[in-house]
Amino acid sequence: MKLLKFIFFIFLACLFTQGKAQTLQIDNVQASLGDTASASVNFSNIDSVGSITLFIGYDTTKLKFVNYTNLNPVINGAVINDMHNLSNNALLGKIAVSWAEINSVNFHSEIFVNLNFKALSIGNCPITFFNNCELANSNGQVITINYLSGSITVTGLSVNDNDLLDFKIYPNPSNGIILIEKDFLSEKSELQLYSLQGKIIYSEYINNINNHLIKEINLTTFPKGIYFVKISNNQFVKVEKVIIQ
């Protein structure tokens, strides 16, 4: 009888262990426009990890990667780089993560790292794992896990970010001539125009006059379609969609 009970408990333990999904998940968080939000990447029940290779994507018209914090001390030697400037698509942000250890490590329910982004646009801003992510054991065997992407949901402006409200682009849609208007542009800023494919097709530095900027841009030589206008300096980043018809 005792033997049967022992076998039964072993059976239940096996079922319980198998039921634990091995997961790497990015949190879903909320932020106000202009604020910096922290999206945690979390381990869940992943055993025998010897190496980690991750590529995490985000839309640069909606989010600006600031830095990372709270890196798990077990993987303190991990290399985390923002590859946005190396991408052929300037609108696609890409964060690369790599780590390797001679001895495998077990991760239960614990944080991997916090990725910090500045919110540039109201709405849902996905933060997604690319398909070529890989976790492996110390022998190089790939570990099958679930990669669950997350997002930052951006709501209206926070109290201290009213400066962003003064930025206007009009008319929109346009026949090719657009006006950019901005109050209290306190320093030299970079103006960039992106195609829908993410390529920079126009760029210049601008300054305000008497704390008020009105800049005319002639896009009549460009094909009709959707473009993105981005103005940035050390204090703010603003991206607006413009339709040329």
Secondary structure by P-SEA (a helix, b strand, c coil): caaaaaaaaaaaaaaaaaacccbbbbbbbcccccbbbbbbbbbcccccccbbbbbbbbbccccccccccccccccccbbbbbcccccccccbbbbbbbbbbcbbbbbcccccbbbbbbbcccccccccccccccccccccbbbbbbbbbbbbbbccccccccccccccccccccccbbbbbbcccccbbbbbbbcccccccccbbbbbcccbbbbbbbcccccbbbbbbbbbcccbbbbbbbbcc
